[in-house]
Structure formats: structure tokens, C-alpha cells
Amino acid sequence: MPLEITNSLRGATLVRATGPGTYTVALTDLRKNPTTETVTSADIRRMMWSTNGNISIVRNSIEMATVHNTGEMRFDDYAYSLANNNTQSIVITIATGGTIVMELSKQATYNVDPTTGVSL
């Protein structure tokens, strides 16, 4: 599977893209429960990658990062995240080949009471 998204309710989301191509991750793809959760924005907290070309991350036609070779960026270690255009889809382009794993922190609203789990 070239794109895998692992969501958690009220927690982080992991995105893995592998192989050459362009992959779009919409905010609606980050919902754990589509009936109770509405994701309003998502920030990139960590990235790990390996590529024999380059991998670019774009949001709203603005390039957020382009990475080469192998590496890791742990923005949250510095109390930072890639939050520019965080209400837009994330477009990942892998040229030639490679894999990227990103951890996202998401902001969401819920139509259930967080303490009881009962619909509002």
C-alpha cells in the first residue's frame, strides 16, 4: 500500500507514503471516527524519510519541506511544528523512490461529550 494513515481519537496521526508518486492527505482522512470527529487543522510534528531522489511536502501550493537521502526531523523536541497552511491538505511527492513517515498533531471538534461519550 503506497499510502497508509493511522489515526487515533484525540491523539496523533501517523502518515506513511512509499514509492514514487504524489499522495494527497486531506483533513477528512485524519478522522478516527467520521461520525463524531471533525478535524479542523493538522501540524507536522515529526518526519522520518529515506529516498534515492527527493521528497517534497506542499500545502496550499506552498512548499513546506524538501528532503533528500535519509534523515529525521523532530520538530516537537524544539516545541515547534510545521503549521503553515495547517487547514489545507498535505501533498507528498516522492521523486524516484523512497518512504516518508510523518507524525501529525491534529485539532478537532467532537459532537460527543468527552467525559461520557454521549452524543451532544
Residue pairs with C-beta under 8 A, 6 or more apart in sequence:
2 17
2 18
2 19
2 21
2 23
3 15
3 16
3 17
3 23
3 25
4 14
4 15
4 16
4 17
5 13
5 14
5 15
5 16
5 25
5 29
5 30
6 13
6 14
6 15
6 16
7 13
7 30
7 31
7 32
8 32
9 32
9 33
9 37
10 108
10 110
10 114
12 45
12 103
12 104
12 105
12 106
13 30
13 42
13 103
13 104
13 106
14 101
14 102
14 103
14 104
15 25
15 90
15 92
15 100
15 101
15 102
15 104
16 99
16 100
16 101
16 102
17 23
17 92
17 94
17 99
17 100
18 94
18 98
18 99
18 100
19 94
19 97
19 98
19 99
20 53
20 94
20 95
20 96
20 97
20 98
21 93
21 94
22 91
22 92
22 93
22 94
23 91
23 92
23 93
23 94
24 89
24 90
24 91
24 92
25 89
25 90
25 91
25 92
26 89
27 39
27 40
27 41
27 42
27 87
27 89
27 106
28 34
28 39
30 39
30 42
30 104
30 106
31 37
31 38
31 39
31 108
35 111
36 110
36 111
36 112
36 119
37 108
37 109
37 110
38 108
38 109
38 110
38 111
39 106
39 107
39 108
40 87
40 107
40 108
40 109
41 83
41 86
41 87
41 106
41 107
42 86
42 90
42 104
42 105
42 106
42 107
43 81
43 82
43 83
43 86
43 104
43 105
43 106
44 57
44 64
44 75
44 81
44 82
44 83
44 90
44 102
44 103
44 104
45 74
45 75
45 76
45 81
45 102
45 103
45 104
45 105
46 72
46 73
46 74
46 75
46 76
46 102
46 103
47 57
47 65
47 67
47 72
47 73
47 100
47 101
47 102
47 103
48 71
48 72
48 73
48 100
48 101
48 102
49 55
49 67
49 70
49 71
49 72
49 98
49 99
49 100
49 101
50 69
50 70
50 98
50 99
51 67
51 68
51 69
51 70
51 94
51 95
51 96
51 97
51 98
51 99
51 100
52 96
52 97
52 98
53 68
53 94
53 95
53 96
53 97
53 98
54 66
54 67
54 68
54 95
54 96
55 66
55 67
55 68
55 92
55 93
55 94
55 95
55 98
55 100
56 63
56 65
56 66
56 67
56 92
56 93
56 95
57 63
57 64
57 65
57 66
57 82
57 90
57 91
57 92
57 102
58 64
58 90
58 91
58 93
59 84
59 85
59 86
59 88
59 89
59 90
59 91
60 85
60 88
62 84
62 85
64 82
64 84
64 85
65 73
65 82
67 73
67 100
75 81
75 82
76 103
76 105
81 105
90 102
90 104
92 100
94 100
111 119
111 120
112 118
112 119
112 120
113 119
113 120
